[in-house]
Amino acid sequence: MTSKMRYVFDTNVIISALLFENGKPAQALRYALANGEVLLSLNLLEELNEVLGRERFNRYVTSEEREEFLEAIVERSVLIEIVENVQECRDPKDDKVLELALSGEAQYIISGDKDLLVLHPFRGIGVVKVEEFLRTIEAD
């Protein structure tokens, strides 16, 4: 039995998936949830919650929609305890994404963040843009 692929999505990709349900980030997230395991950590969840709580999103989604979205993603994801600390990204705020990927043994980090993308591959983990990820799964 093959084990499922494990994916880490950075905060911005997850938020884009919420705001634009027909966009590429949403397609990528839906694919990963349906065909693999999406990994989350408490750190990433806190960041997600904090960013989604910002006022500028009020015109796109109601607070109820944001809460439902967060609940749904938590229910369908795998919560990972961080067992390895990393200080390797030029933006220290992004280290939590790397820590999650390592601690959860992810195969992919899906991100639009140049500070993360420049690390590809990170200790054997693919760090790819959404478009690249979608090309990879289409090729399967």
KALIN-V673876 format. One record per backbone hydrogen bond with DSSP energy under -1.0 kcal/mol. NH is the residue of the N-H (numbers start at 1). CO is the residue of the C=O. E is the energy in kcal/mol with one decimal. If there is no record, write none. Layout:
NH:CO:E + NH:CO:E
//
This chain:
7:37:-3.2 + 8:108:-2.2 + 10:110:-2.5 + 14:10:-2.0 + 15:11:-2.5 + 16:12:-2.3 + 17:13:-2.0 + 18:14:-1.5 + 19:15:-2.5 + 20:16:-2.7 + 23:20:-1.9 + 27:23:-2.0 + 28:24:-2.7 + 29:25:-2.5 + 30:26:-2.8 + 31:27:-2.4 + 32:28:-2.4 + 33:29:-2.6 + 34:30:-2.2 + 35:31:-2.6 + 36:32:-1.9 + 37:5:-2.6 + 39:7:-3.2 + 40:78:-2.6 + 45:41:-2.5 + 46:42:-2.6 + 47:43:-2.2 + 48:44:-2.7 + 49:45:-2.8 + 50:46:-2.5 + 51:47:-3.0 + 52:48:-2.7 + 53:49:-1.3 + 54:51:-1.6 + 57:54:-1.6 + 58:55:-2.3 + 60:57:-1.5 + 61:57:-2.5 + 66:62:-2.2 + 67:63:-2.3 + 68:64:-2.8 + 69:65:-2.6 + 70:66:-2.6 + 71:67:-2.8 + 72:68:-2.7 + 73:69:-2.6 + 74:70:-2.4 + 75:71:-2.6 + 76:72:-1.9 + 78:38:-2.9 + 80:40:-3.3 + 94:91:-2.6 + 95:92:-1.2 + 97:94:-1.2 + 98:94:-1.3 + 99:95:-2.9 + 100:96:-1.9 + 101:97:-2.2 + 102:98:-2.5 + 103:99:-2.9 + 104:100:-2.4 + 105:102:-1.1 + 106:101:-2.7 + 107:6:-2.6 + 108:6:-1.5 + 109:126:-3.2 + 110:8:-3.3 + 111:128:-2.5 + 116:113:-1.2 + 117:113:-3.0 + 118:114:-2.0 + 119:116:-2.0 + 120:117:-1.7 + 122:125:-2.6 + 125:122:-2.2 + 126:107:-2.4 + 128:109:-2.5 + 133:129:-2.4 + 134:130:-2.6 + 135:131:-2.0 + 136:132:-2.2 + 137:133:-2.1 + 138:134:-1.9 + 139:135:-1.7
//
